[in-house]
C-alpha cells in the first residue's frame, strides 16, 4: 500500500526542522535540508512500524 503524506520543512538558526502533518510524532532536524529529509523518511518509517505493532 502506498500513501501520500505532507512533509513540512522550516529553516531555523540550527539548520532545518521537518515534520509530517498527518503523522504525529514524525519530526526531525538536520544541519542541511537533505539531512532533514533523510532523517524524516527514517522517522516516518519508525512511527509507522511502531503503530503497526501496537
C-alpha positions as CSV (number, residue, x, y, z in Angstrom):
1,X,0.0,0.0,0.0
2,X,1.2,3.5,-0.9
3,X,0.2,6.6,1.0
4,X,0.9,10.3,0.4
5,X,2.0,12.4,3.4
6,X,2.8,16.1,3.6
7,X,6.3,16.8,4.7
8,X,6.9,20.4,6.0
9,X,10.4,21.8,6.4
10,X,11.5,25.0,8.0
11,X,14.8,26.8,8.2
12,X,15.9,27.6,11.7
13,X,19.2,29.0,13.0
14,X,20.4,25.5,13.8
15,X,19.7,24.1,10.3
16,X,16.3,22.6,9.3
17,X,13.4,21.1,11.1
18,X,10.8,18.8,9.5
19,X,7.6,17.1,10.3
20,X,4.7,15.3,8.7
21,X,1.3,17.0,9.2
22,X,-0.7,13.7,9.1
23,X,1.6,11.7,11.4
24,X,2.0,12.9,14.9
25,X,5.5,12.0,16.3
26,X,7.2,12.1,12.9
27,X,9.5,15.0,13.2
28,X,13.2,15.6,12.9
29,X,16.0,18.1,12.4
30,X,19.2,18.3,10.3
31,X,22.1,20.6,9.6
32,X,21.1,20.6,5.9
33,X,17.7,20.2,4.1
34,X,18.9,17.0,2.6
35,X,19.9,15.6,6.0
36,X,16.5,16.7,7.4
37,X,14.7,14.9,4.5
38,X,16.6,11.7,5.1
39,X,16.0,11.8,8.8
40,X,12.3,12.5,8.3
41,X,12.0,9.4,6.0
42,X,13.5,7.3,8.7
43,X,11.3,8.9,11.4
44,X,8.2,8.2,9.4
45,X,9.1,4.6,8.9
46,X,9.8,4.2,12.6
47,X,6.5,5.7,13.6
48,X,4.6,3.6,11.1
49,X,6.4,0.4,12.3
50,X,5.6,1.1,16.0
51,X,2.0,2.0,15.2
52,X,1.6,-1.3,13.2
53,X,3.0,-3.3,16.2
54,X,0.6,-1.6,18.6
